[in-house]
């Protein structure tokens, strides 16, 4: 990937190639400003610098979101941001259970009160809010390091109205190539990219009518499934009850899953609309596109299925020149907890948590390099550190957790910012 460059006054300049960055660092014309994402700052100010347009593209996802920066036709930077929404949901559930258990033990029964439970307009669950805030944080961060002139966002994964009624935008959309990608992508997600009848994965899957057209079936999405070629040909125009007469459990599962509403797609769209309005408030022009268009652009160029390449193909794309070979992997870790004590599985307090966040100049979440020269743990360890008052730290590395590393061996690489990084 290219390296972000800042002018001496911290004005973002055009990113340069790694070879150019090494030359600037070796001759003393630049210094390392930030490790993740890698950014250098010039020691001498460039008067009236010339910069080019850069488009920041976003592919929001439930677990992982893709980010890419495109300069003209060149993809010069990419990353995959892993969210912690499910961890937040589990933590809130655990806290709620512990609180209710404690109240049942300590207080008498009281009637529930609901007048203080109103939600503000535009409220989202904390797990969904964290996803939006993670993306917003990185949009603002990248805008400080790179001269971003516009944002492209995959606004909706599936166009639910056009799935329900293909005629809504005219016959051209219904019979065009894009409609097929929109519908097929939704069905792949709905049926977990497996054959609905035999469960096989990793093979060519075809769109199949649960109730055959020759017997009164329709083209509505609720009557469509994904099947492998073998099952599709074996079923032919049989009724599904007859085809699966000897497999009642599979028949029940398919009928219930086929009737499942578009609530999942609608919930994803709700989050993306919230993100869209937040991005609009930044002040940069925001381009939007659908998931079907993203897949159409990617498949047209024969690019592999990855989150950051999906992001690069959001919106109007003709051709792309991929310069990135290894995207930056970013994982949201949060900023710690305010909990004063830890509990066991029954909710009883068992150990104390220090209110002091800094120990020996470090705090939990810093990325450090520890070069141990003596003892049983000789070696070099790089990763996020968990601090203790005693000065004996734990370091989470790629190969696992290393415990009992003295603070004397640790040196800073990156200050805590709530994220972990890997190349």
C-alpha positions as CSV (number, residue, x, y, z in Angstrom):
1,X,0.0,0.0,0.0
2,X,1.0,3.6,-0.4
3,X,2.2,5.6,2.6
4,X,0.3,8.7,3.8
5,X,2.3,11.9,3.7
6,X,1.7,15.1,5.7
7,X,3.2,18.5,5.1
8,X,5.1,20.1,7.9
9,X,1.9,22.0,8.8
10,X,0.0,18.7,8.9
11,X,-1.7,19.3,5.6
12,X,-2.4,16.0,3.8
13,X,-0.5,15.5,0.6
14,X,-0.8,12.8,-2.0
15,X,0.3,9.3,-0.6
16,X,3.6,8.1,-1.9
17,X,4.9,4.6,-2.7
18,X,6.8,2.8,0.1
19,X,10.2,3.1,-1.8
20,X,9.8,6.9,-1.9
21,X,8.9,7.0,1.8
22,X,12.0,5.0,2.7
23,X,14.2,7.5,0.7
24,X,12.6,10.5,2.5
25,X,13.1,8.8,5.9
26,X,16.7,7.8,5.2
27,X,17.9,11.3,4.1
28,X,16.1,13.0,7.0
29,X,13.5,14.8,4.9
30,X,10.6,13.0,6.8
31,X,9.8,11.4,10.1
32,X,7.4,8.7,11.1
33,X,4.2,10.4,12.3
34,X,2.0,7.4,12.9
35,X,2.5,3.6,12.6
36,X,-1.2,2.6,11.9
37,X,-2.0,3.6,9.3
38,X,1.6,4.3,8.4
39,X,2.1,8.0,7.9
40,X,5.1,10.2,7.5
41,X,5.5,14.0,8.0
42,X,7.9,16.2,6.1
43,X,10.5,18.1,8.0
44,X,10.4,21.0,5.4
45,X,7.2,22.6,4.4
46,X,6.1,22.4,0.7
47,X,4.8,25.7,-0.6
48,X,1.6,25.5,-2.7
49,X,1.5,21.7,-2.9
50,X,-0.5,20.0,-5.8
51,X,-2.8,17.2,-4.8
52,X,-5.1,14.9,-6.8
53,X,-8.7,13.8,-6.1
54,X,-9.1,10.7,-3.8
55,X,-12.3,8.8,-3.3
56,X,-12.8,7.0,0.0
57,X,-15.1,4.0,-0.6
58,X,-16.9,2.1,2.1
59,X,-18.6,-1.3,2.1
60,X,-20.5,-1.5,5.4
61,X,-21.0,-5.0,6.8
62,X,-22.5,-6.7,9.9
63,X,-19.1,-8.1,11.1
64,X,-16.5,-6.7,8.8
65,X,-16.6,-3.4,6.8
66,X,-14.3,-2.8,3.8
67,X,-12.5,0.6,3.3
68,X,-10.5,1.6,0.1
69,X,-9.0,4.8,-1.2
70,X,-9.1,5.2,-5.0
71,X,-7.0,7.8,-6.9
72,X,-8.4,7.9,-10.4
73,X,-8.4,4.3,-11.4
74,X,-5.8,3.1,-8.9
75,X,-6.7,1.5,-5.6
76,X,-3.8,2.8,-3.5
77,X,-5.0,1.8,0.0
78,X,-7.3,-0.8,1.5
79,X,-8.3,-2.2,4.9
80,X,-10.9,-4.4,6.6
81,X,-12.5,-3.1,9.8
82,X,-13.8,-5.8,12.1
83,X,-16.6,-4.6,14.4
84,X,-17.3,-5.6,18.0
85,X,-21.1,-5.3,17.8
86,X,-21.7,-8.9,19.0
87,X,-19.4,-8.4,21.9
88,X,-21.3,-5.3,23.0
89,X,-24.5,-7.2,22.8
90,X,-23.2,-10.0,24.9
91,X,-21.7,-7.6,27.4
92,X,-25.0,-5.7,27.8
93,X,-26.9,-9.0,28.2
94,X,-24.5,-10.1,30.9
95,X,-24.7,-6.8,32.7
96,X,-28.5,-6.9,32.6
97,X,-28.7,-10.4,34.0
98,X,-26.3,-9.6,36.8
99,X,-28.2,-6.5,37.7
100,X,-31.5,-8.3,37.8
101,X,-30.1,-11.1,39.8
102,X,-28.6,-8.6,42.3
103,X,-31.9,-6.8,42.7
104,X,-33.8,-10.0,43.2
105,X,-31.4,-10.9,46.0
106,X,-31.2,-7.4,47.7
107,X,-34.6,-5.7,47.1
108,X,-38.2,-6.5,47.5
109,X,-40.6,-6.7,44.5
110,X,-41.5,-3.4,42.9
111,X,-43.7,-2.7,39.9
112,X,-41.8,-2.0,36.6
113,X,-41.7,1.6,35.5
114,X,-41.9,2.4,31.8
115,X,-42.3,6.2,31.7
116,X,-38.5,6.6,31.8
117,X,-37.9,4.3,28.9
118,X,-38.6,6.5,26.0
119,X,-36.0,6.5,23.1
120,X,-34.8,9.5,21.2
121,X,-35.6,10.0,17.5
122,X,-33.2,8.0,15.3
123,X,-32.2,5.7,18.2
124,X,-30.1,2.6,17.3
125,X,-29.1,-0.3,19.5
126,X,-25.6,0.1,21.0
127,X,-24.2,-2.7,18.9
128,X,-25.4,-1.0,15.8
129,X,-24.3,2.4,16.9
130,X,-20.8,1.1,17.5
131,X,-20.6,-0.1,13.9
132,X,-21.6,3.4,12.6
133,X,-19.2,5.1,15.0
134,X,-16.3,2.8,14.0
135,X,-16.7,3.7,10.3
136,X,-17.1,7.4,11.1
137,X,-13.9,7.4,13.2
138,X,-11.9,5.9,10.3
139,X,-13.5,8.3,7.7
140,X,-12.4,11.3,9.8
141,X,-9.0,9.8,10.5
142,X,-8.3,9.0,6.8
143,X,-9.5,12.5,5.8
144,X,-6.8,13.9,8.1
145,X,-4.0,11.8,6.4
146,X,-5.2,11.9,2.8
147,X,-6.7,14.6,0.6
148,X,-10.1,12.9,0.3
149,X,-12.5,14.8,-2.0
150,X,-15.5,12.4,-1.9
151,X,-17.0,9.4,-0.2
152,X,-18.7,6.4,-1.9
153,X,-20.9,4.2,0.3
154,X,-22.8,1.0,-0.4
155,X,-26.1,2.4,0.9
156,X,-28.3,-0.7,0.6
157,X,-27.3,-4.3,0.3
158,X,-30.6,-5.3,-1.2
159,X,-33.3,-3.1,-2.9
160,X,-36.2,-4.6,-1.0
161,X,-38.9,-2.8,-3.1
162,X,-37.5,-4.1,-6.4
163,X,-37.2,-7.5,-5.0
164,X,-40.8,-7.6,-4.0
165,X,-42.1,-5.8,-7.2
166,X,-39.6,-5.9,-10.1
167,X,-41.9,-3.6,-12.2
168,X,-41.4,-0.7,-9.8
169,X,-38.7,0.9,-11.9
170,X,-39.9,-0.3,-15.3
171,X,-39.3,-3.2,-17.6
172,X,-35.7,-2.3,-18.3
173,X,-34.6,-2.9,-14.7
174,X,-36.5,-6.1,-14.5
175,X,-34.9,-7.6,-17.6
176,X,-31.5,-6.0,-17.2
177,X,-28.3,-7.6,-15.9
178,X,-28.3,-5.6,-12.7
179,X,-31.6,-7.1,-11.5
180,X,-30.3,-10.6,-11.8
181,X,-27.3,-9.7,-9.6
182,X,-29.5,-7.9,-7.0
183,X,-31.9,-10.9,-6.8
184,X,-29.2,-13.6,-6.8
185,X,-27.1,-11.9,-4.2
186,X,-30.1,-11.6,-1.8
187,X,-30.9,-15.3,-2.3
188,X,-27.3,-16.4,-1.7
189,X,-27.4,-14.5,1.6
190,X,-30.9,-15.8,2.5
191,X,-29.9,-19.5,2.0
192,X,-26.4,-19.1,3.4
193,X,-24.8,-19.8,0.0
194,X,-25.8,-23.5,0.2
195,X,-28.2,-25.7,-1.7
196,X,-31.6,-25.4,-0.1
197,X,-32.3,-29.2,-0.6
198,X,-29.0,-31.0,0.0
199,X,-26.9,-28.3,1.8
200,X,-23.9,-28.6,-0.6
201,X,-21.6,-25.6,-0.7
202,X,-18.8,-24.5,-3.0
203,X,-20.5,-25.5,-6.2
204,X,-22.5,-23.7,-8.9
205,X,-25.9,-22.7,-7.5
206,X,-29.0,-21.9,-9.5
207,X,-32.2,-19.9,-8.8
208,X,-35.1,-22.4,-8.3
209,X,-38.8,-21.9,-7.9
210,X,-40.2,-23.6,-4.8
211,X,-43.6,-23.8,-6.4
212,X,-43.1,-24.4,-10.1
213,X,-44.3,-21.7,-12.6
214,X,-46.2,-24.4,-14.5
215,X,-48.3,-25.0,-11.4
216,X,-49.2,-21.5,-10.5
217,X,-45.9,-20.3,-8.9
218,X,-44.7,-16.8,-9.1
219,X,-41.4,-14.9,-9.5
220,X,-41.6,-13.3,-6.1
221,X,-38.6,-13.6,-3.9
222,X,-40.6,-15.6,-1.3
223,X,-41.0,-18.3,-3.9
224,X,-37.4,-18.6,-4.9
225,X,-34.6,-20.6,-3.5
226,X,-31.0,-21.6,-4.3
227,X,-30.2,-25.1,-5.5
228,X,-27.4,-27.0,-7.0
229,X,-27.8,-28.2,-10.6
230,X,-28.3,-31.9,-9.5
231,X,-31.2,-31.0,-7.1
232,X,-32.7,-28.5,-9.5
233,X,-32.9,-31.1,-12.3
234,X,-34.1,-33.8,-10.0
235,X,-37.0,-31.6,-8.7
236,X,-37.9,-30.4,-12.2
237,X,-41.6,-29.1,-12.0
238,X,-42.6,-31.4,-9.0
239,X,-44.4,-30.0,-6.0
240,X,-42.0,-29.5,-3.2
241,X,-44.2,-31.6,-0.9
242,X,-43.9,-34.5,-3.3
243,X,-40.1,-34.0,-4.0
244,X,-39.4,-34.0,-0.2
245,X,-42.0,-36.4,0.9
246,X,-39.4,-38.6,2.5
247,X,-37.5,-35.7,4.2
248,X,-40.1,-33.9,6.3
249,X,-37.5,-32.1,8.4
250,X,-36.0,-30.5,5.3
251,X,-39.4,-29.7,3.9
252,X,-40.4,-27.9,7.1
253,X,-37.1,-25.9,7.2
254,X,-37.4,-24.8,3.6
255,X,-41.1,-23.7,3.9
256,X,-40.4,-21.7,7.1
257,X,-37.2,-20.1,5.6
258,X,-39.0,-19.2,2.4
259,X,-41.7,-17.3,4.3
260,X,-39.1,-15.4,6.2
261,X,-39.7,-11.7,5.6
262,X,-37.2,-9.1,4.5
263,X,-36.6,-7.9,8.1
264,X,-32.9,-8.9,8.0
265,X,-32.3,-6.8,4.9
266,X,-34.3,-4.0,6.3
267,X,-32.3,-3.9,9.6
268,X,-29.0,-3.7,7.6
269,X,-30.5,-0.9,5.5
270,X,-31.5,1.0,8.6
271,X,-27.9,1.0,9.8
272,X,-26.6,2.1,6.5
273,X,-29.1,4.9,6.3
274,X,-27.9,6.1,9.7
275,X,-24.3,5.9,8.4
276,X,-25.3,7.8,5.2
277,X,-26.7,10.8,7.2
278,X,-23.6,10.8,9.5
279,X,-21.3,10.9,6.5
280,X,-23.3,13.7,4.9
281,X,-22.7,15.8,8.0
282,X,-18.9,15.7,7.4
283,X,-19.3,18.0,4.4
284,X,-17.9,15.8,1.6
285,X,-20.0,14.7,-1.4
286,X,-21.4,11.2,-0.8
287,X,-21.9,8.8,-3.7
288,X,-24.1,5.8,-3.1
289,X,-24.7,2.4,-4.7
290,X,-26.3,-0.9,-4.1
291,X,-24.8,-4.3,-3.3
292,X,-26.0,-5.7,-6.6
293,X,-24.0,-3.0,-8.4
294,X,-20.9,-3.6,-6.3
295,X,-20.9,-7.3,-7.2
296,X,-21.6,-6.5,-10.8
297,X,-18.5,-4.2,-10.9
298,X,-16.3,-6.8,-9.1
299,X,-17.4,-9.8,-11.2
300,X,-17.0,-7.8,-14.5
301,X,-13.3,-7.3,-13.6
302,X,-12.8,-10.9,-12.3
303,X,-11.7,-9.7,-8.9
304,X,-11.9,-12.1,-5.8
305,X,-14.5,-11.7,-3.1
306,X,-13.0,-9.6,-0.3
307,X,-14.4,-6.8,1.8
308,X,-11.9,-4.2,0.7
309,X,-12.2,-5.0,-3.0
310,X,-16.0,-4.8,-2.6
311,X,-15.4,-1.3,-1.1
312,X,-13.3,-0.4,-4.1
313,X,-16.1,-1.4,-6.5
314,X,-18.8,0.6,-4.8
315,X,-20.6,3.2,-7.0
316,X,-19.8,3.9,-10.7
317,X,-16.6,1.9,-11.7
318,X,-15.2,1.3,-15.1
319,X,-11.8,-0.4,-14.5
320,X,-9.5,-0.5,-11.5
321,X,-5.8,-0.9,-11.2
322,X,-5.1,-2.8,-7.9
323,X,-1.9,-1.6,-6.2
324,X,-2.7,-3.1,-2.8
325,X,-1.4,-6.6,-2.2
326,X,-2.1,-6.9,1.6
327,X,-4.8,-4.7,3.2
328,X,-4.5,-3.4,6.7
329,X,-6.6,-5.6,9.1
330,X,-8.2,-3.4,11.8
331,X,-10.1,-4.8,14.8
332,X,-12.2,-2.7,17.1
333,X,-11.3,-3.4,20.7
334,X,-13.0,-0.6,22.7
335,X,-11.6,1.7,25.3
336,X,-11.7,-0.5,28.3
337,X,-14.3,-0.8,31.0
338,X,-15.4,1.2,34.1
339,X,-16.2,-1.9,36.0
340,X,-14.8,-1.8,39.5
341,X,-14.7,-5.5,40.1
342,X,-14.9,-8.7,38.2
343,X,-17.5,-11.3,38.9
344,X,-17.7,-15.1,38.6
345,X,-20.3,-16.9,36.5
346,X,-22.9,-16.5,39.2
347,X,-22.6,-12.7,39.4
348,X,-20.7,-12.4,42.7
349,X,-17.7,-10.1,42.9
350,X,-14.4,-12.0,43.1
351,X,-11.6,-9.5,42.2
352,X,-10.9,-5.8,42.2
353,X,-10.1,-3.6,39.2
354,X,-7.7,-0.7,39.6
355,X,-9.1,2.7,38.8
356,X,-5.6,3.8,37.7
357,X,-5.2,3.2,33.9
358,X,-1.5,3.9,33.6
359,X,1.2,1.7,35.0
360,X,4.9,2.3,34.4
361,X,4.1,4.7,31.6
362,X,2.0,2.2,29.7
363,X,-1.8,1.5,29.6
364,X,-3.7,-1.5,28.5
365,X,-4.2,-1.4,24.7
366,X,-0.9,0.2,23.7
367,X,1.0,-1.7,21.0
368,X,4.5,-2.4,22.1
369,X,7.7,-4.2,21.1
370,X,9.4,-6.2,23.8
371,X,12.9,-7.5,23.3
372,X,13.6,-10.0,26.1
373,X,17.3,-10.6,26.4
374,X,17.4,-13.0,29.4
375,X,15.3,-15.5,31.3
376,X,13.0,-18.2,30.1
377,X,11.2,-15.9,27.6
378,X,14.0,-14.7,25.4
379,X,12.7,-13.3,22.1
380,X,10.9,-10.4,20.5
381,X,7.2,-9.9,21.0
382,X,5.0,-7.4,19.3
383,X,1.3,-6.8,20.2
384,X,-1.2,-5.2,22.5
385,X,-0.2,-5.0,26.1
386,X,-2.2,-5.5,29.3
387,X,-0.6,-3.7,32.2
388,X,-0.4,-4.5,35.9
389,X,0.7,-2.4,38.8
390,X,3.5,-4.8,39.5
391,X,5.1,-4.0,36.1
392,X,4.7,-7.5,34.8
393,X,2.7,-7.2,31.6
394,X,0.9,-9.5,29.2
395,X,1.3,-9.1,25.4
396,X,-1.2,-10.4,22.9
397,X,0.8,-11.4,19.8
398,X,-0.1,-13.2,16.5
399,X,1.0,-16.5,18.0
400,X,-0.9,-16.1,21.2
401,X,-0.7,-14.5,24.7
402,X,2.7,-14.1,26.3
403,X,2.5,-13.5,30.1
404,X,4.9,-12.0,32.6
405,X,7.0,-9.6,30.4
406,X,8.7,-6.9,32.4
407,X,7.9,-3.3,31.5
408,X,11.7,-2.7,31.2
409,X,11.8,-4.6,27.9
410,X,8.8,-2.8,26.4
411,X,9.0,0.1,23.9
412,X,6.1,2.0,22.3
413,X,5.0,1.4,18.8
414,X,1.5,2.8,18.8
415,X,-0.5,4.5,21.5
416,X,-3.9,3.1,22.4
417,X,-6.7,4.2,20.2
418,X,-9.3,1.5,20.7
419,X,-8.1,-0.7,17.7
420,X,-5.7,-3.5,17.0
421,X,-3.8,-3.9,13.8
422,X,-2.3,-6.6,11.6
423,X,-0.8,-6.7,8.1
